[in-house]
Amino acid sequence: MGIAENIEALKRDIPEHVRIVLAAKTRSPEEVAEAVAAGVTDIGENYVQEAERLRQALGSTADTLTWHMIGHLQSNKAGKALAVFDVIQTVDSLKLARHLGRRADRKVPVFIEINSGREPQKAGVVPEKAEALVRGISGLGQVEVQGLMTMGPLTGHAEDARPCFRETKQLFDHLAGLALPDVDLRFLSMGMSDSYRVAVEEGSNMIRPGTVVFGPRSS
Ligand SMILES: *Cc1c(COP(=O)(O)O)cnc(C)c1O
C-alpha cells in the first residue's frame, strides 16, 4: 500500500479526536510531502538538523504544519530548536525548560517526557519526579506545559507498555487537577506504530506513528 492509503487506514483505526504526529525520521522530503498531501498536519522529528533540512525541502508547505520535537534535546540546542519546532515534547529537566524560556520570543508549548518504564538509560523524568518538575516549570513564565509524552518500554510487544501508558494517564489526570499557572494539560502523546492501539485504549489523544505509514526504515 502507498503512504496515502496507510494514513487512511490508520485514521479509520483510531477515534477522530486522536491527533496524528507523523514521526518523519530518516524519511525523504518526497515521502513526507505525500503524507502531507494525504492530510497529515503534524510532523515529529528527533533531531534539530534533520527538521531544519526537511523544512527547507518542503518550502512554503512547511509553514502550514505543526512541528514537534520528539527526540532528546540538549539545553545548549534550545535556541536552535525553537527556530524549527512549534512544540517541544521532550522536556525532562528544569534546566532545559529554563533554557527554552530564556530563548523564547513567544510562550513555548512543551510536553514533559515521562520515563514511564523507569529505565535508567532512557530519557524522561520518572513518574514520581514529574510533579516537582511541573511545579518548577510553572513559575517560569515563558513556558506552557501542554502535555505529557512517553515512549514506554520497546519490547516489541505492545501489551508490555500498557501498564506504563496507564500510569502516565493517571499522572496526566493528577497533574491537570493541580490547576497550576502555565500548566494547561491537553495532550497525552503516547503510542507508536506497534503500540498506538493499546495507547489509545489507555487514554492517548496523540499518537506518533512512523513505520505504519512509511514502511520499515532502511537505516
Ligand atoms: C521513531 C519514533 C516514533 C515512531 O516509531 P515507529 O515505530 O516508526 O512508529 C515515535 N516516537 C518517537 C519518539 C520516535 O523516536
The ligand as a Gaussian input file, in Angstrom:
#p B3LYP/6-31G(d) Opt

LIG

0 1
 C       10.797000       6.763000      15.769000
 C        9.864000       7.314000      16.767000
 C        8.486000       7.113000      16.659000
 C        7.860000       6.286000      15.555000
 O        8.244000       4.952000      15.617000
 P        7.620000       3.862000      14.609000
 O        7.919000       2.592000      15.254000
 O        8.309000       4.042000      13.302000
 O        6.162000       4.156000      14.526000
 C        7.670000       7.702000      17.608000
 N        8.160000       8.431000      18.624000
 C        9.486000       8.643000      18.766000
 C        9.968000       9.449000      19.904000
 C       10.373000       8.083000      17.852000
 O       11.687000       8.291000      18.007000

